């Protein structure tokens, strides 16, 4: 420790040292490296005035010349105080007028402005303007439940750039042997709001026996802290009723390929919608737990359980029909994307 | 640009420790030994008129055949062997149905010969020939590759070696060119589509619940730290975007099973010219049992430094001397930075000999330092705890955990934002494409690279490098240009200063011959090899006046690297991350140097 302090002091590190004397000292080799090591630190702002050290004479052994920078770096936590090697940075400043002069595009004078303009259009597009799409079938499952086995799907697809995308969603369910009970398709414009969240707006079309409805949709979808995939949307129907839906799920990797996914969905209504059997307030909620095995990331069959039930007036409607307000289901399905 | 090499002082230094051999290489070794050392022979082209043909070719590795874009029908492209002082004409015939190009990586050429479509020239249209012509003003190990689309990922790259006009200060009896690369049977556009859909698609080494219960170096992260990473929506195992899940790592176009073999006679000094021509892979290179003396970095001679391993970023080159004395084989291991796979080759006295292939080491995990909080840690976080001596590490910044130090930091961090936009300078846009901002980035030129802090042997750091000759321009820089390296891992967006090149950004402008410092601040949690065309810059690493001169610098996650630049090459130049898909995603800028030749100054 003592000789480390000596080296630091000799090379003008005392201001930084004063702030850092509580650091555990890395071992300081007491050899010819010391000279270099000292010069590492002269970039501390306090040493601005120090002349840059000339390089040491050629090293006598193959390991000399590479210092192990014995002093703690990160001298201070101000934005640039930790920038340690040698001469302090000169001020950040804009380019000189001479740098701004001359032709805008150097190659125009050699190959012609017209040909270069087309090449510039391409090079610009090829460095950031990527448009791609994907289709994700999040759930395609059979639901085994008391006496009325059924099926359900949940899928989405998108195409576009980083910020704006066309986003299509579809979900629905039915019972084996019957017509589709309810199905919906949403066509949305998706706009990135921040690194993780997208604003989504568009229309939703429901297809169900006798009660087709069209909605305006406004929602968000994205990734919440702790890696929760989440989304929420408000729906305003052409009949004037307002409903909302919130969804969240989480992928817990048990192994690289075995993934346990708890998921939850809640549906709300601002008013009663008798023709759909929906009461005001919390109408239905669903929790599921799916265990999938990703043979490849794109294809993952799963088994799971879910509990779904209705609340309030919605539950009453179900009971009036002779149904239970809620119940368990066993799930067998597949998740896939491409 | 002058390549003033003080060869005399080099020889006096005797720095290679090769007393007596210094002057034997008046003739380049390859000319003396022919290709005897290279098995199978690497196709070579040389002379003043060189003809290259870009075309579609089948490429076979690991028993499977795929589609490649190649030069003269081989992968890697033929070795171009030039001599300093000659003027070379390269006739490049594009037989593809799309535009192509060749960029001479690291060569100091007039801007219109630099080969970047849209900047230097219009590109080479389908079924046309473009003739590059330029004087060769330097020597060393370089390479060349397409700068069009994603052709580089498809095989369009090859080595380029220039012999010095004067006797080579590096003495060697034999040489091998080692081209490292990554091959996939997926079309590169599929790579992008997968990554845009799922940023961690190719990472098959994520943290898992069962993995956390196993012992093992990579699973030592505490629950609190895992929670903190989760809160930031960051994955501490996200080390490489594209991994061995799809890649076969190649050495001179050979997969690990094909085992490219370079020959030597015991006792010979063998010069390995190692080029990282991979599209998306940073490699950790070592030859177990054989220390390597680094004599050149990015084609520029450095004072010899002996190491056991080094990390090589995309587009970097290192020349090393090895001197195997025994009649036995050695395995050259090029492990990908995330340790999902390796390239493997053999150095042996006779063909058919092999050495054991070491298993992959445990995958590294990112630390607080990689998060850009190096300047806030209160431990032995100095850049240089990883000295030459095994066991002297303190582990406080180790890739594999360092429970105490990380723990403390994690707690002190819990109330802070990882994306404090008040830290953002005026010129930067912290929008959708910026998922993190380094709070207290520190210079990381003293770090050996992710996962290499505690490997038990000497690993090269940038601070080990000193130019052999004094730096040609010793003026202090008069202004600083800051460039933030920015990204969004989840959306696979990459940019400088938060703006993709496609958004129509302003160039970075320099006055001709001005001396400026460029500070690269890595706000992301990935290592980015940043390349400036048309220039060598001096990497600010503490050795004032003897900074290593480079064309590409690896900037470690959450850290900084600075270089001093003499903007002596008039024209428009590309400046970009050399991870091909990062560049393609927008991590690209134009650097202009004015006035041009013939303009009134």
Contacts between the chains, C-beta under 8 A, distances in Angstrom:
chain1	res1	chain2	res2	distance
A	22	B	378	7.4
A	23	B	378	7.3
A	23	B	379	7.5
A	23	B	380	6.6
A	24	B	379	7.0
A	24	B	380	5.1
A	24	B	394	7.3
A	25	B	380	7.7
A	26	B	380	5.1
A	26	B	382	5.6
A	26	B	384	7.4
A	26	B	385	5.2
A	26	B	392	7.8
A	26	B	394	6.1
A	27	B	387	7.9
A	27	B	392	5.6
A	29	B	387	7.2
A	36	B	542	6.5
A	36	B	543	7.0
A	39	B	542	5.7
A	39	B	543	7.6
A	39	B	544	6.6
A	40	B	446	7.9
A	40	B	463	7.5
A	40	B	542	4.1
A	52	B	476	7.0
A	52	B	544	4.1
A	52	B	545	7.1
A	53	B	544	5.6
A	54	B	544	7.1
A	54	B	545	5.5
A	55	B	466	6.6
A	55	B	470	7.4
A	55	B	543	5.6
A	55	B	544	6.8
A	55	B	545	4.9
A	55	B	546	3.9
A	58	B	9	6.9
A	58	B	12	7.5
A	58	B	13	3.9
A	58	B	15	6.4
A	58	B	303	6.7
A	59	B	13	7.7
A	59	B	15	7.2
A	59	B	303	6.5
A	62	B	15	7.2
A	62	B	17	6.2
A	62	B	293	6.5
A	62	B	304	5.6
A	62	B	305	6.2
A	62	B	306	4.5
A	63	B	305	7.0
A	63	B	306	6.8
A	63	B	388	5.6
A	65	B	303	5.2
A	65	B	305	6.5
A	65	B	464	7.1
A	65	B	466	5.0
A	65	B	543	7.5
A	66	B	305	5.4
A	66	B	461	7.1
A	66	B	463	6.0
A	66	B	464	3.1
A	66	B	465	7.5
A	66	B	466	7.8
A	67	B	384	6.7
A	67	B	446	8.0
A	67	B	463	5.9
A	67	B	542	6.5
A	68	B	384	3.8
A	68	B	385	7.5
A	68	B	386	7.8
A	68	B	387	4.3
A	68	B	388	7.8
A	68	B	446	7.7
A	69	B	382	5.8
A	69	B	383	5.1
A	69	B	384	3.6
A	69	B	446	4.7
A	69	B	463	6.3
A	69	B	542	7.3
A	70	B	382	6.9
A	70	B	384	6.7
A	71	B	382	6.5
A	72	B	380	7.3
A	72	B	381	6.9
A	72	B	382	5.0
A	73	B	374	7.3
A	73	B	375	7.8
A	73	B	381	7.0
A	73	B	382	5.2
A	73	B	383	5.2
A	73	B	442	5.2
A	73	B	443	6.6
A	73	B	446	7.2
A	74	B	374	5.4
A	74	B	375	3.7
A	74	B	376	7.1
A	74	B	377	6.6
A	74	B	381	6.2
A	74	B	440	6.7
A	74	B	442	4.6
A	76	B	375	7.2
A	77	B	375	4.9
A	77	B	376	5.0
A	77	B	439	7.8
A	77	B	440	4.6
A	79	B	423	6.8
A	79	B	440	7.5
A	80	B	519	8.0
A	81	B	375	7.4
A	82	B	374	7.0
A	82	B	375	3.9
A	82	B	440	6.3
A	82	B	441	7.2
A	82	B	442	4.1
A	82	B	443	6.8
A	83	B	442	7.4
A	83	B	443	5.4
A	83	B	519	7.2
A	83	B	560	6.2
A	83	B	562	7.0
A	84	B	383	7.9
A	84	B	442	7.3
A	84	B	443	5.1
A	84	B	542	7.9
A	85	B	443	5.7
A	85	B	445	6.4
A	85	B	463	7.5
A	85	B	540	5.2
A	85	B	541	5.5
A	85	B	542	4.1
A	85	B	562	7.4
A	86	B	540	6.2
A	86	B	542	5.4
A	86	B	543	7.9
A	86	B	544	4.8
A	87	B	476	6.1
A	87	B	477	7.9
A	87	B	540	7.6
A	87	B	544	6.6
A	89	B	477	7.9
A	89	B	480	4.5
A	89	B	517	5.7
A	89	B	519	6.2
A	89	B	562	7.0
A	90	B	476	7.3
A	90	B	477	5.3
A	90	B	478	5.6
A	90	B	479	5.3
A	90	B	480	5.3
A	90	B	517	6.1
A	91	B	479	6.3
A	91	B	480	6.4
A	92	B	425	7.7
A	92	B	479	6.9
A	92	B	480	4.7
A	92	B	481	7.2
A	92	B	482	5.8
A	93	B	479	4.4
A	93	B	480	7.5
A	95	B	509	4.1
A	95	B	510	6.4
A	95	B	511	6.4
A	96	B	511	4.6
A	96	B	514	6.9
A	98	B	511	4.4
A	98	B	512	7.4
A	98	B	594	6.6
A	98	B	595	6.5
A	98	B	601	7.2
A	99	B	509	4.4
A	99	B	510	5.5
A	99	B	511	3.9
A	99	B	512	7.9
A	99	B	514	7.1
A	99	B	592	7.4
A	99	B	593	7.8
A	99	B	594	5.6
A	100	B	509	6.2
A	100	B	594	7.4
A	101	B	594	5.5
A	101	B	595	6.0
A	101	B	599	7.5
A	102	B	592	8.0
A	102	B	594	3.9
A	102	B	595	4.9
A	102	B	596	5.4
A	102	B	599	5.3
A	103	B	596	6.9
A	105	B	572	6.5
A	106	B	111	5.7
A	106	B	112	7.7
A	106	B	570	7.3
A	106	B	571	4.5
A	106	B	572	4.4
A	106	B	592	7.2
A	106	B	596	5.8
A	107	B	111	7.1
A	107	B	112	5.9
A	107	B	119	6.7
A	107	B	120	5.9
A	107	B	121	5.9
A	107	B	122	7.8
A	107	B	571	7.9
A	107	B	572	6.5
A	109	B	596	7.6
A	110	B	112	5.0
A	110	B	121	7.6
A	111	B	112	7.4
A	111	B	121	5.8
A	111	B	122	5.4
A	115	B	122	4.6
A	116	B	118	7.3
A	116	B	122	6.0
A	118	B	122	7.3
A	119	B	117	5.1
A	119	B	118	4.1
A	119	B	121	7.6
A	119	B	122	4.3
A	119	B	123	5.6
A	120	B	118	4.6
A	120	B	119	7.9
A	121	B	118	7.8
A	122	B	99	7.5
A	122	B	117	6.8
A	122	B	118	6.0
A	122	B	123	7.7
A	123	B	116	7.4
A	123	B	117	5.8
A	123	B	118	2.8
A	123	B	119	6.6
A	124	B	118	7.2
A	124	B	501	6.4
A	124	B	502	5.4
A	124	B	504	7.0
A	125	B	502	6.2
A	126	B	149	6.4
A	126	B	584	6.6
A	127	B	500	7.0
A	127	B	501	3.9
A	127	B	502	5.7
A	127	B	576	7.8
A	127	B	583	6.4
A	127	B	584	6.5
A	127	B	585	7.9
A	127	B	586	5.6
A	127	B	587	7.9
A	127	B	588	4.2
A	128	B	495	7.2
A	128	B	500	3.1
A	128	B	501	5.1
A	128	B	502	3.2
A	128	B	503	6.6
A	128	B	584	7.9
A	128	B	585	6.2
A	128	B	586	2.9
A	128	B	588	7.4
A	129	B	500	7.6
A	129	B	502	3.9
A	130	B	192	6.0
A	130	B	196	6.7
A	130	B	584	7.0
A	130	B	585	6.4
A	132	B	192	6.5
A	132	B	193	4.4
A	132	B	196	4.8
A	132	B	197	7.4
A	133	B	193	7.8
A	134	B	193	7.0
A	134	B	196	7.7
A	134	B	197	4.3
A	136	B	197	7.9
A	162	B	432	6.7
A	162	B	433	6.9
A	162	B	491	5.9
A	162	B	493	5.3
A	162	B	500	7.8
A	163	B	432	6.1
A	192	B	432	4.3
A	192	B	491	7.4
A	193	B	432	7.4
A	194	B	431	7.8
A	194	B	432	6.2
A	195	B	419	7.5
A	195	B	432	5.8
A	195	B	433	7.5
A	195	B	434	6.7
A	195	B	435	4.0
A	195	B	488	4.9
A	195	B	490	6.9
A	195	B	491	7.0
A	196	B	233	6.2
A	196	B	435	7.5
A	196	B	490	6.4
A	223	B	233	5.7
A	223	B	490	6.2
A	225	B	230	7.2
A	225	B	231	4.7
A	225	B	232	7.4
A	225	B	233	6.2
A	226	B	227	7.2
A	226	B	230	4.3
A	226	B	231	5.7
A	226	B	233	7.7
A	227	B	230	5.5
A	227	B	233	6.1
A	252	B	209	6.2
A	253	B	206	5.9
A	253	B	207	7.2
A	253	B	208	4.3
A	253	B	209	6.5
A	254	B	208	6.1
A	254	B	209	5.1
A	254	B	210	5.4
A	255	B	208	5.3
A	255	B	210	5.5
A	255	B	211	7.3
A	256	B	204	5.3
A	256	B	205	7.3
A	256	B	206	6.5
A	256	B	208	6.4
A	297	B	198	6.9
A	297	B	201	6.0
A	337	B	197	6.8
